[in-house]
Amino acid sequence: MDSIEQMADRIKLLGDKTRLTMLILLKEKEWCVCDLVDLLDVSQPGISQHLRKLKSQGIVSEARRGQWVHYSLNVEDKPYLKAVLDQMPDYEAVMSSLGKKEPSSQC
């Protein structure tokens, strides 16, 4: 079981709109940085920084496939985060609010 301090640190990460949007997208499927850059109109270094923070808290996992790194959601052992994400808009609503279609992955 996570300590209160660990839980607080992880929940703080959800306070950023970009990170929260990334987590909602990751609920649907895994993504590579290049696709998240296209979807969120954030620079590659910016996306990588957000992912680094989420990875450091164990909220996302990474898997290398060739030259690309794909990120996936890792909250099965964090029911308090899963509960928050379950209350967020669904994938289609987020994509609609971004005014984006599913990117044709370059990865």
Accessible surface in RSA format (square Angstrom, percent):
REM  Atomic radii and reference values for relative SASA: ProtOr
REM  Chains: A
REM  Algorithm: Lee & Richards
REM  Probe-radius: 1.40
REM  Slices: 20
REM RES _ NUM      All-atoms   Total-Side   Main-Chain    Non-polar    All polar
REM                ABS   REL    ABS   REL    ABS   REL    ABS   REL    ABS   REL
RES MET A   1   217.15 112.5 129.78  85.9  87.37 208.0 110.44  93.9 106.71 141.4
RES ASP A   2    35.63  25.0  24.21  24.1  11.42  27.0   2.91   6.9  32.72  32.6
RES SER A   3    57.17  48.3  46.19  61.6  10.98  25.3  51.13 108.9   6.05   8.5
RES ILE A   4   142.99  81.4 139.20 103.7   3.79   9.1 139.20 100.2   3.79  10.3
RES GLU A   5   128.80  73.9 121.20  91.7   7.60  18.1  42.08  81.4  86.72  70.8
RES GLN A   6    80.70  45.1  79.76  58.3   0.93   2.2  23.36  49.7  57.34  43.5
RES MET A   7    36.73  19.0  36.73  24.3   0.00   0.0  34.08  29.0   2.65   3.5
RES ALA A   8    42.77  39.3  35.19  54.3   7.59  17.3  41.62  58.6   1.16   3.1
RES ASP A   9    52.45  36.7  48.20  48.0   4.25  10.1   9.64  22.7  42.82  42.7
RES ARG A  10    29.21  12.3  29.21  14.9   0.00   0.0   0.00   0.0  29.21  17.7
RES ILE A  11    78.72  44.8  75.83  56.5   2.89   7.0  75.83  54.6   2.89   7.8
RES LYS A  12   145.44  71.0 127.16  78.0  18.29  43.5  88.76  79.9  56.69  60.4
RES LEU A  13    21.37  11.9  21.11  15.1   0.26   0.7  21.37  15.0   0.00   0.0
RES LEU A  14    15.44   8.6   9.70   6.9   5.74  14.4  10.00   7.0   5.44  14.6
RES GLY A  15    72.23  89.1   0.00   N/A  72.23  89.1  38.81 106.5  33.42  74.9
RES ASP A  16    44.67  31.3  38.34  38.2   6.33  15.0   9.05  21.3  35.62  35.5
RES LYS A  17   173.07  84.4 161.60  99.2  11.47  27.3 110.09  99.1  62.98  67.1
RES THR A  18    32.42  23.1  28.79  29.2   3.63   8.7   3.93   5.3  28.49  43.1
RES ARG A  19    25.77  10.8  25.77  13.1   0.00   0.0   0.00   0.0  25.77  15.6
RES LEU A  20    39.30  21.9  39.30  28.1   0.00   0.0  39.30  27.6   0.00   0.0
RES THR A  21    18.24  13.0  18.02  18.3   0.22   0.5   3.58   4.8  14.66  22.2
RES MET A  22     0.00   0.0   0.00   0.0   0.00   0.0   0.00   0.0   0.00   0.0
RES LEU A  23     0.16   0.1   0.16   0.1   0.00   0.0   0.16   0.1   0.00   0.0
RES ILE A  24     9.50   5.4   8.61   6.4   0.89   2.1   8.61   6.2   0.89   2.4
RES LEU A  25     0.00   0.0   0.00   0.0   0.00   0.0   0.00   0.0   0.00   0.0
RES LEU A  26     5.90   3.3   0.00   0.0   5.90  14.8   0.00   0.0   5.90  15.9
RES LYS A  27    82.61  40.3  49.51  30.4  33.10  78.8  39.64  35.7  42.97  45.8
RES GLU A  28    97.67  56.1  70.12  53.0  27.55  65.6   9.44  18.3  88.22  72.0
RES LYS A  29    82.65  40.3  70.66  43.4  11.99  28.6  53.77  48.4  28.88  30.8
RES GLU A  30    60.71  34.9  49.49  37.4  11.22  26.7  23.24  45.0  37.47  30.6
RES TRP A  31     2.52   1.0   0.37   0.2   2.15   5.0   2.52   1.3   0.00   0.0
RES CYS A  32     1.02   0.8   0.63   0.7   0.39   0.9   0.43   1.1   0.59   0.6
RES VAL A  33    23.99  15.8  23.07  20.9   0.92   2.2  23.07  20.0   0.92   2.5
RES CYS A  34    21.45  16.2  14.35  16.0   7.10  16.7  19.19  48.6   2.26   2.4
RES ASP A  35     5.97   4.2   5.97   5.9   0.00   0.0   0.00   0.0   5.97   6.0
RES LEU A  36     0.00   0.0   0.00   0.0   0.00   0.0   0.00   0.0   0.00   0.0
RES VAL A  37    36.16  23.8  34.66  31.4   1.51   3.6  34.66  30.1   1.51   4.1
RES ASP A  38    61.86  43.3  53.97  53.7   7.88  18.6  22.91  53.9  38.94  38.8
RES LEU A  39     2.96   1.7   1.97   1.4   0.99   2.5   2.00   1.4   0.97   2.6
RES LEU A  40    22.78  12.7   6.39   4.6  16.39  41.2   7.57   5.3  15.21  40.9
RES ASP A  41   112.71  79.0  77.50  77.1  35.21  83.3  37.93  89.3  74.78  74.6
RES VAL A  42    40.67  26.8  32.79  29.7   7.88  19.0  39.45  34.3   1.22   3.3
RES SER A  43    68.02  57.5  51.10  68.2  16.92  39.0  47.18 100.5  20.83  29.2
RES GLN A  44    96.31  53.9  93.05  68.0   3.26   7.8  41.62  88.6  54.68  41.5
RES PRO A  45    91.85  66.9  82.56  75.3   9.29  33.8  87.07  71.9   4.78  29.7
RES GLY A  46    21.41  26.4   0.00   N/A  21.41  26.4  20.45  56.1   0.96   2.1
RES ILE A  47     0.00   0.0   0.00   0.0   0.00   0.0   0.00   0.0   0.00   0.0
RES SER A  48    37.51  31.7  32.01  42.7   5.51  12.7  29.06  61.9   8.45  11.8
RES GLN A  49    82.20  46.0  80.02  58.5   2.17   5.2  29.74  63.3  52.46  39.8
RES HIS A  50    31.04  17.0  31.04  21.6   0.00   0.0  14.96  15.4  16.08  18.7
RES LEU A  51     1.39   0.8   1.20   0.9   0.19   0.5   1.39   1.0   0.00   0.0
RES ARG A  52   130.29  54.7 124.01  63.2   6.28  15.0  71.99  98.4  58.30  35.3
RES LYS A  53    68.46  33.4  67.52  41.4   0.94   2.2  24.76  22.3  43.70  46.6
RES LEU A  54     0.00   0.0   0.00   0.0   0.00   0.0   0.00   0.0   0.00   0.0
RES LYS A  55    90.85  44.3  81.32  49.9   9.53  22.7  44.36  39.9  46.49  49.5
RES SER A  56    80.61  68.1  40.09  53.5  40.52  93.3  42.09  89.6  38.52  54.0
RES GLN A  57    49.79  27.8  47.32  34.6   2.48   5.9   6.21  13.2  43.59  33.1
RES GLY A  58    23.18  28.6   0.00   N/A  23.18  28.6  22.10  60.6   1.09   2.4
RES ILE A  59     0.31   0.2   0.31   0.2   0.00   0.0   0.31   0.2   0.00   0.0
RES VAL A  60     3.65   2.4   0.00   0.0   3.65   8.8   0.00   0.0   3.65   9.9
RES SER A  61    44.43  37.5  40.08  53.5   4.35  10.0  29.79  63.4  14.64  20.5
RES GLU A  62    77.79  44.7  51.06  38.6  26.73  63.6  12.16  23.5  65.63  53.6
RES ALA A  63    43.06  39.6  36.53  56.4   6.53  14.8  42.92  60.4   0.13   0.4
RES ARG A  64   165.34  69.4 133.99  68.3  31.36  74.7  57.58  78.7 107.77  65.3
RES ARG A  65   115.90  48.7 104.91  53.5  10.99  26.2  58.37  79.8  57.53  34.9
RES GLY A  66    70.05  86.4   0.00   N/A  70.05  86.4  46.66 128.0  23.39  52.4
RES GLN A  67   140.80  78.7 110.55  80.8  30.25  72.0  46.18  98.3  94.62  71.8
RES TRP A  68    79.67  32.0  79.04  38.3   0.63   1.5  69.87  37.3   9.80  15.9
RES VAL A  69    26.16  17.2  21.12  19.1   5.04  12.2  21.12  18.4   5.04  13.7
RES HIS A  70    26.87  14.7  25.82  17.9   1.05   2.7  14.01  14.4  12.86  15.0
RES TYR A  71    24.91  11.6  24.91  14.2   0.00   0.0   0.90   0.7  24.00  29.6
RES SER A  72    38.66  32.7  38.65  51.6   0.01   0.0  20.24  43.1  18.41  25.8
RES LEU A  73    41.64  23.2  17.89  12.8  23.74  59.7  17.89  12.6  23.74  63.9
RES ASN A  74    53.92  37.2  51.62  49.9   2.31   5.6   3.55   8.6  50.37  48.7
RES VAL A  75     5.74   3.8   4.76   4.3   0.97   2.3   4.76   4.1   0.97   2.6
RES GLU A  76   138.87  79.7 116.68  88.3  22.19  52.8  65.53 126.7  73.34  59.9
RES ASP A  77   104.15  73.0  76.85  76.5  27.30  64.6  48.04 113.1  56.11  56.0
RES LYS A  78     6.86   3.3   6.86   4.2   0.00   0.0   3.00   2.7   3.86   4.1
RES PRO A  79    89.22  65.0  84.64  77.2   4.58  16.6  85.72  70.8   3.50  21.8
RES TYR A  80    37.54  17.5  26.92  15.3  10.62  27.6  34.90  26.2   2.64   3.3
RES LEU A  81     0.53   0.3   0.53   0.4   0.00   0.0   0.53   0.4   0.00   0.0
RES LYS A  82    74.74  36.5  74.74  45.9   0.00   0.0  38.81  34.9  35.93  38.3
RES ALA A  83    55.99  51.5  48.91  75.5   7.09  16.1  54.61  76.9   1.38   3.7
RES VAL A  84    53.30  35.1  49.32  44.7   3.98   9.6  53.24  46.3   0.07   0.2
RES LEU A  85     1.99   1.1   1.99   1.4   0.00   0.0   1.99   1.4   0.00   0.0
RES ASP A  86    77.65  54.4  53.63  53.4  24.02  56.8  18.56  43.7  59.09  58.9
RES GLN A  87   147.69  82.6 118.25  86.4  29.44  70.1  42.03  89.5 105.66  80.1
RES MET A  88    53.51  27.7  41.77  27.6  11.74  28.0  36.04  30.6  17.47  23.2
RES PRO A  89    74.29  54.1  60.97  55.6  13.32  48.4  73.66  60.8   0.64   4.0
RES ASP A  90    83.23  58.3  75.01  74.7   8.22  19.4  38.08  89.6  45.15  45.0
RES TYR A  91    28.39  13.3  24.62  14.0   3.77   9.8  24.41  18.3   3.99   4.9
RES GLU A  92   113.18  65.0 107.04  81.0   6.13  14.6  65.68 127.0  47.50  38.8
RES ALA A  93    46.16  42.4  33.45  51.6  12.72  28.9  41.30  58.2   4.86  12.9
RES VAL A  94    10.13   6.7   8.94   8.1   1.19   2.9  10.13   8.8   0.00   0.0
RES MET A  95    14.07   7.3  14.07   9.3   0.00   0.0  14.07  12.0   0.00   0.0
RES SER A  96    85.75  72.5  61.51  82.1  24.24  55.8  33.64  71.6  52.12  73.0
RES SER A  97    95.05  80.3  51.90  69.3  43.15  99.4  51.85 110.4  43.20  60.5
RES LEU A  98    52.85  29.4  31.95  22.9  20.90  52.5  36.24  25.4  16.61  44.7
RES GLY A  99    66.71  82.3   0.00   N/A  66.71  82.3  36.42  99.9  30.29  67.8
RES LYS A 100    63.75  31.1  48.44  29.7  15.31  36.5  29.85  26.9  33.90  36.1
RES LYS A 101   185.28  90.4 169.52 104.0  15.76  37.5 117.44 105.7  67.84  72.3
RES GLU A 102    88.14  50.6  64.48  48.8  23.66  56.3  47.88  92.6  40.26  32.9
RES PRO A 103    25.00  18.2   8.66   7.9  16.34  59.4  17.81  14.7   7.19  44.7
RES SER A 104   104.80  88.6  81.63 108.9  23.17  53.4  57.55 122.6  47.25  66.2
RES SER A 105    63.01  53.2  32.37  43.2  30.64  70.6  28.37  60.4  34.65  48.5
RES GLN A 106   115.75  64.7  88.18  64.4  27.57  65.7  40.96  87.2  74.80  56.7
RES CYS A 107    41.69  31.5   0.00   0.0  41.69  98.0  14.01  35.5  27.67  29.8
END  Absolute sums over single chains surface
CHAIN  1 A     6192.7       4871.8       1320.9       3371.4       2821.3
END  Absolute sums over all chains
TOTAL          6192.7       4871.8       1320.9       3371.4       2821.3
